[in-house]
Amino acid sequence: MDDNSQFLDMFFEETDEHLLKLNELVLEFEKDASDTQILNDIFRSAHTLKGMAGTMGFEKMTEITHKLENVFTILKEGKIIANQEVISVVFNSLDALAEIVEHIRQGTEDTADYSEITNVCDRIVARANETNAVASVQDADVSELELEETDWNVIASAQTSNYNAFKIKVTIEEDSMMVNARVFLVINKLEEVGEVMKTDPLIEVLESEEFGRTFQLLYITERDQEAVLKLINEQSEIEAVEVSLIGEKPKAVSEQIVSVNKEKTSTVQAHNHSQSVRVDLEKLDSFMNLVSELVIYRTQLEDISQKTQNKKLEETLTYVSRVTNQLQTLVLNIRMQPLQTVTSRFPRVVRDLSNDSGKPMELVIEGDDTELDRTIVSELSEPLIHLIRNSADHGIESPETRKALGKPEKGTIRISAYQEGNRVFITVSDDGKGLDAEAIKQSAEKKGISTAGLSTQEIQELIFHPGFSTADKVTKISGRGVGMDVVKTKIQELGGTILTKSEENVGSSFRLSLPLTLSIIPALLVKVETHTFAIPLSVINKVIHAKAEDIKEIHGGEVLVENGKTIPLIRLEEQLQLSHRESDSSHMVMVVIDGTEYALSVDSIIGQQEIVIKELGKEFADQSDYLGATIMGDGSIILILNVTAICLERKQASYV
């Protein structure tokens, strides 16, 4: 393993991809077991996994993938159908493989016993072979070894790496007392200098001696034809050997008759397909940090230019600004990832939740090609899974209840996403029973949470309160009261908001609003007292001048009256505890959070500027009023306000 340590990163990356792909493909295959293309893709991916595990020397992983491959083989041969037992053992095997990979990644010892999984695989294969025992046991009936698309892909890859591929046909002497032993002596000898990719019949049949005396192999090795023939003939009780070198895959007539234009198109497509490269995330982050520094220094140069009125410097800065803007756009686009990187594993989650709860349900995903900054995408998995689990446990009703309500017996959980401006909106909804405001109210009062004066919407939002749950008992799915609190906390940390909508017996929806990126953002610089702060433009609706008579005092605090509408007013100097002097500020920054408009009182408006967000240290972990900090052109550091947290704090305070 030490010799292969340099390849571990590549192994982890490719293994994660194949495991994710296998989960998706098996889910598709479960819905349509007649689709042979899906089965071929499954077989190819599983075979690649086995090869990688074997190359790295991970024996447990190799054994499980080998057993899986046997199951997929008899599925391909039509000896069994993809029933619940088969699909379950496949998913259990994939979970076991993921567990093994995680142990390897963490460098911890894997003490788990996977024999139950491998035994089930063996039983399925054995039953299939017994049921499908055929009369072609006689040598005369041994057919030519058939090569499928998966085999040809392996052969082509091997030939590219200067390996040879052979079809081998071996006949054991008629008076041999242990035919299967001779078979495995031949296979073991060949595997010392190559790899046996396929046997006909299957290994399990070869072990049982129910195949007569002749068997065939697909064999990959660096040795030539003569050396392979010699290796086999060195074994005793061998009657006959045929070794055939495999050339290029024969083309069908329809494939040979193609137009020149199609050939050119294919060539271009193949060329374009190769124009990608894997980049380590740390290098990408370093690239982003360097561009961020460049933006900071550009701002400093612009500051110097304004102060010195240097025309030549201004002209040069025009070009520098254009280049840095292009570079900034490029690096932000490189950092963007589709939401699909997170949602692709959710269908498997919903399938398992459906089986655990006994409630039929399906997941519909729309707009998963919507892109966000990878730092946001990587943090979305946990809150989205909590929302899905909440819908599965509390939202979707039992089949009997749904039928009585005139609904389809199978419930639907839907995830939809779209981009609007510089924000992305993700909605998780279900067609279940909706949020029971009365049950939430009773549960809240039992926990000592006051519900006096709260509207139905505000009572429903109490589900985000820490430790809150309406479940009567704790299940594997939910009931501990930690899920929804985690959702809201994480979304707010990402500079986002969450809005709840529910209708009894129709369903619930949770709408997340998130920024596209957390790296470089446009912001409005404002002055509060003697301090400068940045407010992200993404939450600003407008900036207005207000008169003193437009500000009124009510029970819930100060409000701004604009066009007959009362808007909650937040004096930032008080909120940020800067001072308590009487302010005669008339500048109001109007922001919209969770669909509610707020007025932020500031002393003056400096202007709009692109800023680079720098994280605050652990010392500021309890300061929810700030998103981070940025460095200005003159070298000064200003804080970026977490407007969402500030406004929601005001909203909660109104009902205390």
C-alpha positions as CSV (number, residue, x, y, z in Angstrom):
1,M,0.0,0.0,0.0
2,D,2.9,2.3,0.7
3,D,4.0,2.0,-3.0
4,N,0.6,3.1,-4.1
5,S,0.2,6.0,-1.6
6,Q,1.0,8.5,-4.3
7,F,-2.1,7.3,-6.2
8,L,-4.5,7.5,-3.3
9,D,-5.9,10.9,-4.1
10,M,-6.8,9.8,-7.6
11,F,-8.2,6.5,-6.2
12,F,-10.5,8.4,-3.8
13,E,-11.7,10.8,-6.4
14,E,-12.4,8.2,-9.0
15,T,-13.9,5.7,-6.5
16,D,-16.3,8.4,-5.2
17,E,-17.4,9.1,-8.7
18,H,-18.0,5.5,-9.5
19,L,-19.9,4.8,-6.3
20,L,-22.1,7.8,-6.9
21,K,-22.7,6.8,-10.5
22,L,-23.5,3.2,-9.4
23,N,-26.1,4.5,-6.9
24,E,-27.8,6.5,-9.6
25,L,-27.7,3.7,-12.2
26,V,-29.1,1.1,-9.9
27,L,-31.9,3.4,-9.0
28,E,-32.7,3.8,-12.7
29,F,-32.4,0.1,-13.2
30,E,-34.8,-0.6,-10.4
31,K,-37.4,1.4,-12.2
32,D,-36.7,-0.2,-15.6
33,A,-35.0,-3.6,-15.4
34,S,-35.4,-4.1,-19.1
35,D,-32.9,-1.4,-20.0
36,T,-29.8,-3.3,-21.0
37,Q,-27.8,-0.1,-21.6
38,I,-28.1,0.8,-17.9
39,L,-27.1,-2.7,-16.9
40,N,-24.0,-2.5,-19.2
41,D,-23.1,0.9,-17.7
42,I,-23.5,-0.7,-14.2
43,F,-21.3,-3.6,-15.1
44,R,-18.6,-1.4,-16.6
45,S,-18.5,0.9,-13.6
46,A,-18.4,-2.1,-11.1
47,H,-15.6,-3.7,-13.2
48,T,-13.6,-0.5,-13.1
49,L,-14.0,-0.3,-9.3
50,K,-12.8,-3.9,-8.9
51,G,-9.8,-3.1,-11.1
52,M,-8.9,0.0,-9.1
53,A,-9.3,-1.8,-5.7
54,G,-7.2,-4.8,-6.9
55,T,-4.5,-2.5,-8.2
56,M,-4.3,-0.7,-4.9
57,G,-4.3,-3.9,-2.9
58,F,-7.6,-3.4,-1.0
59,E,-8.7,-7.0,-0.6
60,K,-12.1,-6.4,1.1
61,M,-13.1,-4.0,-1.6
62,T,-11.9,-6.3,-4.3
63,E,-13.9,-9.2,-2.9
64,I,-17.2,-7.3,-2.6
65,T,-16.9,-5.8,-6.1
66,H,-16.1,-9.3,-7.5
67,K,-19.2,-10.7,-5.9
68,L,-21.2,-7.7,-7.2
69,E,-19.9,-8.3,-10.7
70,N,-21.1,-11.9,-10.5
71,V,-24.6,-10.7,-9.6
72,F,-24.5,-8.2,-12.5
73,T,-23.3,-10.9,-14.9
74,I,-26.3,-13.3,-14.2
75,L,-28.6,-10.2,-14.6
76,K,-27.1,-9.5,-18.0
77,E,-27.5,-13.2,-19.0
78,G,-31.1,-13.0,-18.0
79,K,-30.8,-15.8,-15.5
80,I,-32.6,-13.7,-12.8
81,I,-34.7,-10.6,-12.6
82,A,-33.9,-7.5,-10.5
83,N,-36.2,-8.3,-7.6
84,Q,-36.2,-6.6,-4.2
85,E,-33.6,-9.0,-2.8
86,V,-31.2,-8.4,-5.7
87,I,-31.5,-4.6,-5.5
88,S,-31.2,-4.5,-1.7
89,V,-27.9,-6.6,-1.8
90,V,-26.6,-4.3,-4.5
91,F,-27.3,-1.2,-2.4
92,N,-25.9,-2.8,0.7
93,S,-22.8,-3.7,-1.2
94,L,-22.4,-0.1,-2.4
95,D,-22.8,1.1,1.2
96,A,-20.2,-1.3,2.4
97,L,-17.8,-0.1,-0.4
98,A,-18.3,3.5,0.6
99,E,-17.6,2.5,4.3
100,I,-14.4,0.7,3.3
101,V,-13.3,3.7,1.2
102,E,-13.9,6.1,4.1
103,H,-11.8,3.9,6.5
104,I,-9.0,3.9,3.9
105,R,-9.4,7.7,3.6
106,Q,-9.2,8.3,7.3
107,G,-6.5,5.7,7.8
108,T,-8.5,3.8,10.4
109,E,-8.8,0.0,10.7
110,D,-11.9,-1.5,9.2
111,T,-13.1,-4.2,11.5
112,A,-16.6,-4.7,9.9
113,D,-17.7,-8.1,8.8
114,Y,-19.0,-8.0,5.3
115,S,-19.5,-11.8,5.0
116,E,-23.3,-11.5,5.1
117,I,-23.3,-9.3,2.0
118,T,-20.9,-11.6,0.1
119,N,-22.9,-14.7,1.2
120,V,-26.2,-13.2,-0.1
121,C,-24.4,-12.5,-3.5
122,D,-23.2,-16.1,-3.6
123,R,-26.6,-17.5,-2.8
124,I,-28.3,-15.4,-5.5
125,V,-25.7,-16.5,-8.1
126,A,-25.9,-20.2,-7.0
127,R,-29.7,-20.2,-7.2
128,A,-29.6,-18.6,-10.6
129,N,-27.1,-21.2,-12.0
130,E,-29.1,-24.1,-10.5
131,T,-32.4,-22.9,-12.0
132,N,-30.8,-22.2,-15.3
133,A,-28.8,-25.4,-15.6
134,V,-28.6,-26.3,-19.3
135,A,-27.8,-29.3,-21.3
136,S,-24.8,-27.7,-22.9
137,V,-22.5,-29.5,-20.5
138,Q,-21.1,-31.5,-23.4
139,D,-17.9,-30.2,-25.0
140,A,-19.5,-30.1,-28.4
141,D,-21.9,-27.5,-27.2
142,V,-19.3,-25.1,-25.9
143,S,-20.0,-21.8,-27.8
144,E,-17.6,-19.1,-28.9
145,L,-16.7,-16.7,-26.0
146,E,-18.8,-13.7,-26.6
147,L,-17.4,-10.2,-26.0
148,E,-19.7,-7.4,-25.0
149,E,-19.3,-3.7,-25.2
150,T,-17.8,-3.6,-21.7
151,D,-15.2,-6.2,-22.7
152,W,-14.3,-4.3,-25.8
153,N,-13.7,-1.1,-23.7
154,V,-11.4,-3.0,-21.4
155,I,-9.5,-4.5,-24.4
156,A,-9.2,-1.1,-26.1
157,S,-7.8,0.5,-22.9
158,A,-5.3,-2.4,-22.5
159,Q,-4.1,-2.2,-26.1
160,T,-3.6,1.6,-25.7
161,S,-1.2,0.7,-22.8
162,N,0.7,-1.8,-24.9
163,Y,-1.0,-4.9,-23.4
164,N,-2.2,-7.9,-25.4
165,A,-5.7,-9.3,-25.2
166,F,-6.3,-13.0,-25.9
167,K,-9.2,-15.4,-26.2
168,I,-8.2,-18.7,-24.6
169,K,-9.9,-22.1,-25.0
170,V,-8.6,-24.9,-22.8
171,T,-9.7,-28.6,-22.7
172,I,-8.9,-30.8,-19.7
173,E,-8.0,-34.4,-20.3
174,E,-11.0,-36.8,-20.1
175,D,-9.5,-39.0,-17.3
176,S,-8.6,-36.0,-15.0
177,M,-9.9,-36.7,-11.5
178,M,-10.1,-33.1,-10.5
179,V,-11.2,-30.9,-13.4
180,N,-12.0,-27.8,-11.4
181,A,-8.5,-28.0,-9.7
182,R,-6.8,-28.0,-13.1
183,V,-8.9,-25.1,-14.2
184,F,-7.8,-23.0,-11.2
185,L,-4.2,-24.0,-11.6
186,V,-4.4,-22.6,-15.1
187,I,-6.1,-19.4,-14.0
188,N,-3.7,-18.8,-11.1
189,K,-0.7,-19.3,-13.4
190,L,-2.1,-16.9,-15.9
191,E,-2.9,-14.3,-13.3
192,E,0.8,-14.2,-12.2
193,V,1.6,-12.3,-15.3
194,G,-1.7,-10.8,-16.4
195,E,-5.4,-10.6,-15.5
196,V,-8.3,-12.9,-16.4
197,M,-11.1,-10.6,-17.2
198,K,-13.9,-13.1,-18.0
199,T,-14.6,-16.8,-17.9
200,D,-17.1,-18.9,-19.7
201,P,-18.8,-20.5,-17.8
202,L,-18.8,-18.3,-14.7
203,I,-16.3,-19.0,-11.8
204,E,-19.1,-20.5,-9.7
205,V,-19.8,-23.1,-12.4
206,L,-16.2,-23.9,-12.9
207,E,-16.0,-24.6,-9.1
208,S,-18.9,-27.0,-9.4
209,E,-17.4,-29.1,-12.2
210,E,-20.7,-28.9,-14.0
211,F,-19.2,-27.6,-17.2
212,G,-17.7,-30.7,-18.9
213,R,-14.0,-30.3,-19.7
214,T,-13.7,-27.2,-21.8
215,F,-13.6,-23.6,-20.6
216,Q,-12.8,-20.2,-22.1
217,L,-11.1,-17.1,-20.9
218,L,-10.6,-13.4,-21.8
219,Y,-7.0,-12.6,-20.8
220,I,-5.0,-9.4,-20.7
221,T,-1.2,-9.5,-20.4
222,E,2.0,-7.9,-21.6
223,R,3.3,-11.4,-22.7
224,D,3.0,-12.5,-26.3
225,Q,0.9,-15.4,-27.7
226,E,3.7,-18.0,-27.6
227,A,4.5,-17.2,-23.9
228,V,0.8,-17.5,-22.9
229,L,0.6,-20.9,-24.8
230,K,3.7,-22.1,-23.0
231,L,2.4,-21.1,-19.6
232,I,-0.8,-23.2,-20.0
233,N,0.9,-26.2,-21.5
234,E,3.3,-26.3,-18.5
235,Q,0.2,-27.5,-16.4
236,S,-0.5,-31.2,-16.3
237,E,-3.6,-33.0,-17.7
238,I,-4.2,-30.4,-20.4
239,E,-5.5,-31.9,-23.6
240,A,-5.8,-28.9,-25.9
241,V,-5.2,-25.2,-25.9
242,E,-6.2,-22.5,-28.3
243,V,-4.8,-18.9,-27.8
244,S,-6.2,-16.2,-30.2
245,L,-4.9,-12.7,-30.2
246,I,-7.8,-10.2,-30.2
247,G,-7.4,-7.3,-32.6
248,E,-9.6,-4.2,-33.0
249,K,-13.3,-4.4,-32.4
250,P,-15.1,-5.4,-35.7
251,K,-17.3,-2.6,-37.1
252,A,-20.9,-3.2,-38.1
253,V,-21.7,-2.4,-41.7
254,S,-23.9,0.5,-40.5
255,E,-20.9,1.9,-38.6
256,Q,-18.6,1.7,-41.6
257,I,-21.0,3.6,-44.0
258,V,-20.7,7.1,-42.5
259,S,-20.4,10.4,-44.2
260,V,-17.3,12.6,-44.2
261,N,-19.2,15.3,-42.3
262,K,-20.2,12.8,-39.6
263,E,-16.5,11.7,-39.3
264,K,-15.4,15.3,-38.9
265,T,-18.1,16.0,-36.3
266,S,-17.1,13.0,-34.3
267,T,-13.5,14.0,-34.5
268,V,-14.3,17.5,-33.3
269,Q,-16.5,16.1,-30.5
270,A,-13.8,13.7,-29.3
271,H,-11.3,16.4,-29.4
272,N,-13.5,18.8,-27.4
273,H,-14.3,16.1,-24.9
274,S,-10.6,15.7,-24.0
275,Q,-10.2,19.4,-23.2
276,S,-10.7,19.1,-19.5
277,V,-8.3,18.5,-16.6
278,R,-8.7,17.7,-12.9
279,V,-7.6,20.5,-10.6
280,D,-6.9,20.1,-6.9
281,L,-9.3,22.2,-4.9
282,E,-6.5,23.8,-2.9
283,K,-4.9,25.1,-6.1
284,L,-8.3,26.5,-7.1
285,D,-8.6,28.2,-3.7
286,S,-5.1,29.6,-4.0
287,F,-6.0,31.0,-7.5
288,M,-9.1,32.6,-6.0
289,N,-7.1,34.2,-3.2
290,L,-4.5,35.6,-5.6
291,V,-7.3,37.1,-7.7
292,S,-8.8,38.5,-4.5
293,E,-5.5,40.1,-3.6
294,L,-5.3,41.6,-7.1
295,V,-8.7,43.2,-6.7
296,I,-7.6,44.7,-3.4
297,Y,-4.4,46.2,-4.9
298,R,-6.4,47.5,-7.9
299,T,-8.6,49.3,-5.5
300,Q,-5.6,50.8,-3.8
301,L,-4.2,52.0,-7.1
302,E,-7.6,53.5,-8.0
303,D,-7.5,55.3,-4.6
304,I,-4.0,56.7,-5.4
305,S,-5.1,57.7,-8.8
306,Q,-8.0,59.7,-7.5
307,K,-5.8,61.5,-5.0
308,T,-2.9,62.3,-7.4
309,Q,-5.0,63.1,-10.5
310,N,-2.4,61.3,-12.6
311,K,-3.8,60.9,-16.1
312,K,-1.3,58.4,-17.3
313,L,-2.0,56.2,-14.3
314,E,-5.7,56.5,-14.9
315,E,-5.3,55.3,-18.5
316,T,-3.2,52.3,-17.3
317,L,-5.7,51.6,-14.6
318,T,-8.5,51.4,-17.1
319,Y,-6.8,48.5,-18.8
320,V,-5.8,46.9,-15.5
321,S,-9.4,47.1,-14.3
322,R,-10.7,45.5,-17.5
323,V,-8.2,42.6,-17.2
324,T,-8.9,42.1,-13.5
325,N,-12.6,42.1,-14.1
326,Q,-12.3,39.4,-16.8
327,L,-10.0,37.4,-14.5
328,Q,-12.4,37.8,-11.6
329,T,-15.3,36.6,-13.7
330,L,-13.2,33.7,-15.0
331,V,-12.2,32.5,-11.6
332,L,-15.7,32.8,-10.2
333,N,-17.1,30.8,-13.1
334,I,-14.4,28.1,-12.5
335,R,-15.5,27.9,-8.9
336,M,-19.1,27.4,-9.8
337,Q,-20.6,24.0,-9.4
338,P,-24.0,22.7,-10.4
339,L,-26.4,21.8,-7.6
340,Q,-26.5,18.3,-9.1
341,T,-23.2,17.5,-7.3
342,V,-25.3,17.5,-4.1
343,T,-28.7,16.4,-5.3
344,S,-27.5,13.4,-7.2
345,R,-27.4,11.2,-4.1
346,F,-30.8,12.3,-2.8
347,P,-32.9,9.8,-4.9
348,R,-31.1,7.0,-3.0
349,V,-31.9,8.8,0.3
350,V,-35.6,9.1,-0.5
351,R,-35.7,5.4,-1.6
352,D,-34.3,4.3,1.8
353,L,-36.6,6.7,3.6
354,S,-39.5,5.2,1.8
355,N,-38.5,1.6,2.7
356,D,-37.8,2.5,6.3
357,S,-41.1,4.3,6.8
358,G,-43.3,2.0,4.7
359,K,-44.6,5.0,2.8
360,P,-44.3,5.0,-1.0
361,M,-42.7,8.2,-2.2
362,E,-40.7,9.6,-5.0
363,L,-38.3,12.5,-5.5
364,V,-38.6,15.0,-8.4
365,I,-35.6,17.3,-9.0
366,E,-35.8,20.3,-11.2
367,G,-33.2,22.8,-12.1
368,D,-30.3,20.9,-10.6
369,D,-28.0,22.4,-13.4
370,T,-28.3,25.7,-11.5
371,E,-24.8,26.7,-10.4
372,L,-23.4,28.2,-7.2
373,D,-20.0,28.8,-5.7
374,R,-18.5,25.5,-4.6
375,T,-18.1,26.7,-1.0
376,I,-21.9,27.1,-0.9
377,V,-22.7,23.8,-2.7
378,S,-20.4,21.9,-0.4
379,E,-22.4,23.1,2.6
380,L,-25.9,22.5,1.2
381,S,-26.0,18.7,1.6
382,E,-26.8,18.6,5.3
383,P,-29.6,21.2,5.4
384,L,-31.3,19.8,2.2
385,I,-31.2,16.2,3.6
386,H,-32.8,17.5,6.9
387,L,-35.6,19.1,4.8
388,I,-36.1,15.9,2.8
389,R,-36.2,13.8,6.0
390,N,-38.7,16.2,7.5
391,S,-40.9,15.9,4.5
392,A,-40.7,12.1,4.5
393,D,-41.5,11.7,8.2
394,H,-43.8,14.7,9.0
395,G,-45.2,15.6,5.6
396,I,-46.0,12.5,3.5
397,E,-48.9,10.5,4.9
398,S,-49.5,6.8,4.9
399,P,-50.9,5.3,1.7
400,E,-54.2,4.6,3.4
401,T,-54.6,8.3,4.6
402,R,-53.6,9.6,1.2
403,K,-56.1,7.4,-0.5
404,A,-58.9,8.6,1.8
405,L,-57.9,12.2,1.0
406,G,-58.1,11.5,-2.7
407,K,-54.4,11.8,-3.2
408,P,-52.1,9.3,-5.1
409,E,-50.8,6.6,-2.7
410,K,-47.3,7.6,-3.6
411,G,-46.2,10.9,-2.1
412,T,-43.9,13.3,-3.9
413,I,-41.0,15.3,-2.6
414,R,-39.8,18.0,-5.0
415,I,-36.6,20.0,-5.1
416,S,-36.5,22.9,-7.6
417,A,-33.8,25.5,-8.1
418,Y,-33.3,28.6,-10.3
419,Q,-31.1,31.7,-10.4
420,E,-32.5,35.2,-10.2
421,G,-29.9,38.0,-10.4
422,N,-27.0,37.3,-8.1
423,R,-29.1,34.9,-5.9
424,V,-30.2,31.3,-6.2
425,F,-33.6,30.0,-4.9
426,I,-34.0,26.4,-3.9
427,T,-37.4,25.1,-2.9
428,V,-38.0,21.7,-1.1
429,S,-41.7,20.9,-1.1
430,D,-44.0,17.9,-0.6
431,D,-47.6,17.1,-1.3
432,G,-48.2,15.9,2.3
433,K,-50.4,17.0,5.2
434,G,-48.7,20.4,5.7
435,L,-47.5,21.9,9.0
436,D,-50.0,21.5,11.8
437,A,-50.0,25.0,13.5
438,E,-52.0,23.8,16.5
439,A,-49.7,20.8,17.1
440,I,-46.7,23.1,16.8
441,K,-48.3,25.6,19.2
442,Q,-49.0,23.0,21.8
443,S,-45.5,21.5,21.6
444,A,-44.0,25.0,21.9
445,E,-46.0,25.8,25.0
446,K,-44.9,22.5,26.6
447,K,-41.3,23.6,26.0
448,G,-42.0,27.0,27.6
449,I,-41.9,28.9,24.3
450,S,-44.5,31.8,24.3
451,T,-46.9,31.8,21.3
452,A,-49.0,34.8,22.4
453,G,-49.7,37.2,19.6
454,L,-48.0,35.0,16.9
455,S,-49.7,34.6,13.6
456,T,-50.1,31.1,12.0
457,Q,-47.1,31.8,9.8
458,E,-44.9,32.7,12.8
459,I,-46.1,29.6,14.8
460,Q,-45.1,27.4,11.8
461,E,-41.7,29.0,11.8
462,L,-41.2,27.8,15.4
463,I,-40.1,24.4,14.0
464,F,-36.7,26.1,13.5
465,H,-36.4,26.7,17.2
466,P,-33.4,24.7,18.7
467,G,-34.6,21.3,20.1
468,F,-38.1,21.7,18.7
469,S,-40.0,18.6,17.5
470,T,-43.7,17.6,17.2
471,A,-42.9,13.9,16.9
472,D,-44.4,11.7,19.6
473,K,-41.4,9.3,19.5
474,V,-37.9,9.3,18.1
475,T,-37.5,7.3,14.9
476,K,-34.6,6.5,12.6
477,I,-35.8,9.3,10.4
478,S,-36.4,12.2,12.8
479,G,-37.9,13.2,16.2
480,R,-34.9,14.5,18.1
481,G,-35.6,18.1,17.3
482,V,-32.1,19.0,15.9
483,G,-32.8,18.9,12.1
484,M,-34.7,22.1,11.3
485,D,-32.6,24.2,13.7
486,V,-29.5,23.0,11.8
487,V,-31.1,24.0,8.5
488,K,-31.8,27.6,9.5
489,T,-28.4,28.0,11.2
490,K,-26.5,26.7,8.2
491,I,-28.5,28.8,5.7
492,Q,-27.9,31.9,7.7
493,E,-24.2,31.2,7.9
494,L,-24.2,31.1,4.1
495,G,-25.8,34.5,4.0
496,G,-29.1,33.1,3.0
497,T,-32.7,33.0,4.2
498,I,-35.4,30.4,4.5
499,L,-39.2,31.0,4.0
500,T,-41.9,28.5,5.0
501,K,-45.2,28.0,3.3
502,S,-47.8,25.4,4.2
503,E,-51.4,24.5,3.6
504,E,-53.3,21.8,5.4
505,N,-53.6,18.5,3.4
506,V,-51.9,20.2,0.4
507,G,-48.3,20.2,1.5
508,S,-45.4,22.3,2.7
509,S,-42.5,24.1,1.0
510,F,-39.3,25.6,2.3
511,R,-37.8,28.2,0.0
512,L,-34.1,28.9,0.4
513,S,-32.5,32.1,-0.9
514,L,-28.7,32.0,-1.3
515,P,-26.0,34.2,-2.7
516,L,-24.3,33.0,-5.8
517,T,-20.8,33.4,-4.3
518,L,-19.2,34.1,-0.9
519,S,-15.9,35.4,-2.4
520,I,-16.1,38.7,-4.3
521,I,-19.4,40.6,-4.0
522,P,-20.7,44.0,-4.9
523,A,-21.5,46.0,-1.7
524,L,-22.7,49.4,-0.6
525,L,-20.3,51.2,1.7
526,V,-22.0,53.2,4.5
527,K,-20.9,55.4,7.4
528,V,-22.3,54.7,10.9
529,E,-20.8,57.1,13.5
530,T,-17.1,57.2,12.5
531,H,-17.1,53.6,11.3
532,T,-17.4,52.4,7.7
533,F,-19.4,49.2,7.0
534,A,-20.2,47.2,3.9
535,I,-23.8,46.0,3.1
536,P,-24.1,43.3,0.3
537,L,-26.0,44.7,-2.6
538,S,-27.9,41.4,-3.0
539,V,-30.3,42.3,-0.1
540,I,-30.7,46.1,-0.9
541,N,-33.9,47.2,-2.4
542,K,-33.3,51.0,-2.5
543,V,-31.8,53.9,-0.6
544,I,-34.1,56.8,0.5
545,H,-34.1,60.0,2.5
546,A,-36.5,60.1,5.4
547,K,-37.9,62.9,7.4
548,A,-38.0,62.8,11.3
549,E,-41.8,62.9,11.2
550,D,-41.8,59.7,9.1
551,I,-40.4,57.7,12.0
552,K,-42.9,56.5,14.6
553,E,-42.6,54.6,17.9
554,I,-44.8,51.5,18.3
555,H,-45.0,48.6,20.8
556,G,-42.5,46.5,18.7
557,G,-40.0,49.3,18.3
558,E,-39.5,52.1,15.8
559,V,-41.0,52.0,12.3
560,L,-40.6,54.1,9.1
561,V,-43.8,55.1,7.5
562,E,-43.4,55.2,3.7
563,N,-46.3,55.6,1.3
564,G,-48.8,54.6,4.0
565,K,-46.8,51.4,4.8
566,T,-45.0,50.8,8.2
567,I,-41.5,49.3,7.8
568,P,-39.5,48.1,10.8
569,L,-36.6,50.5,11.5
570,I,-33.2,49.4,12.7
571,R,-30.7,52.0,13.9
572,L,-27.3,50.4,13.2
573,E,-25.5,52.6,15.7
574,E,-27.6,51.0,18.4
575,Q,-27.7,47.5,17.0
576,L,-23.8,47.5,16.7
577,Q,-23.5,49.1,20.1
578,L,-21.4,52.0,18.8
579,S,-23.1,54.8,20.7
580,H,-26.4,56.0,21.9
581,R,-26.3,59.6,20.7
582,E,-29.4,61.1,19.2
583,S,-29.1,60.6,15.5
584,D,-30.7,62.9,13.0
585,S,-29.8,60.6,10.1
586,S,-32.1,60.8,7.1
587,H,-30.4,58.0,5.1
588,M,-32.3,54.7,5.0
589,V,-31.0,51.6,3.3
590,M,-34.1,49.6,2.5
591,V,-33.4,45.8,2.5
592,V,-35.7,42.8,1.9
593,I,-35.2,39.7,4.1
594,D,-37.5,36.7,4.0
595,G,-40.0,38.7,2.0
596,T,-40.2,41.5,4.7
597,E,-38.8,45.0,4.1
598,Y,-36.6,46.7,6.7
599,A,-35.1,50.2,7.0
600,L,-31.5,50.4,8.1
601,S,-30.6,53.9,9.5
602,V,-27.1,55.1,8.5
603,D,-25.3,58.4,8.8
604,S,-24.1,58.6,5.2
605,I,-23.7,56.7,2.0
606,I,-20.1,56.4,0.6
607,G,-20.8,54.5,-2.6
608,Q,-20.8,51.1,-4.3
609,Q,-17.7,48.9,-4.6
610,E,-16.7,45.3,-5.2
611,I,-15.2,43.8,-2.1
612,V,-13.3,40.6,-1.3
613,I,-14.8,38.7,1.7
614,K,-12.3,37.6,4.2
615,E,-13.4,35.3,7.0
616,L,-13.3,36.5,10.6
617,G,-11.2,34.5,13.1
618,K,-12.6,32.2,15.7
619,E,-12.5,35.0,18.2
620,F,-15.5,36.5,16.4
621,A,-17.5,33.3,16.1
622,D,-20.2,34.6,18.4
623,Q,-20.6,37.9,16.5
624,S,-23.6,37.1,14.3
625,D,-23.9,40.7,13.1
626,Y,-20.9,40.3,10.7
627,L,-20.4,38.2,7.6
628,G,-16.7,38.9,7.4
629,A,-14.3,41.7,6.7
630,T,-12.6,43.3,3.6
631,I,-9.5,45.3,2.9
632,M,-10.0,48.8,1.4
633,G,-7.8,50.6,-1.1
634,D,-6.1,52.6,1.6
635,G,-5.3,49.4,3.5
636,S,-8.0,49.9,6.1
637,I,-10.2,47.0,7.2
638,I,-14.0,47.3,7.3
639,L,-16.6,44.8,8.5
640,I,-19.3,43.4,6.3
641,L,-22.7,43.4,7.9
642,N,-24.8,40.2,8.2
643,V,-28.0,42.0,7.3
644,T,-30.1,38.8,7.4
645,A,-29.1,38.1,11.0
646,I,-29.6,41.7,12.1
647,C,-33.1,41.9,10.6
648,L,-34.3,38.5,11.9
649,E,-33.1,39.5,15.4
650,R,-35.3,42.6,15.2
651,K,-38.2,40.4,14.0
652,Q,-37.9,38.0,16.9
653,A,-37.5,40.8,19.4
654,S,-40.8,42.2,18.2
655,Y,-42.6,39.2,19.7
656,V,-40.8,38.9,23.0
